[in-house]
Amino acid sequence: LLIELINTVVQTVQPGQSVVYNTAAVRSTCGRERHRPGSAFVTLLPPGRYLVTFSGNIAVPTGETVGPISLAIAINGEPVRASTMTVTPAAVEQFFNVSGAVYIDVANNCCLNVSV
């Protein structure tokens, strides 16, 4: 299964919120993963092992205090600590590219929601 989600506009993500995806650029032919455009979550349905990756540009927005900023891949809303991506910009609007990956196992008769 493969799904590639993107967001084509800049968004401000508050602490504790998730990155929203507005477009499915690639979708598997079996369509067993679930994503609603404008949602931050992908539901993985079929049992198996998935490699979930994230790559994006992050910055501290204008008007905010400069300091470390982080994103992490989350399963059912709980961040996976090993996937945490952190940068420390020197100024607002200084963009950095971050990426992270994690394997997620979906058991039989189960499904998981994945977000960043």
Secondary structure, DSSP 4 states (H G I P E B T S, - for coil): --EEEE--S-----TT----B-EEEEE-SS--SB--TTBS-EEE-SSEEEEEEEEEEE-PPTTSPPS-EEE--EETTEE-GGG-EEE--SSTT--EEEEEEEEEEE-TT--EEEE-
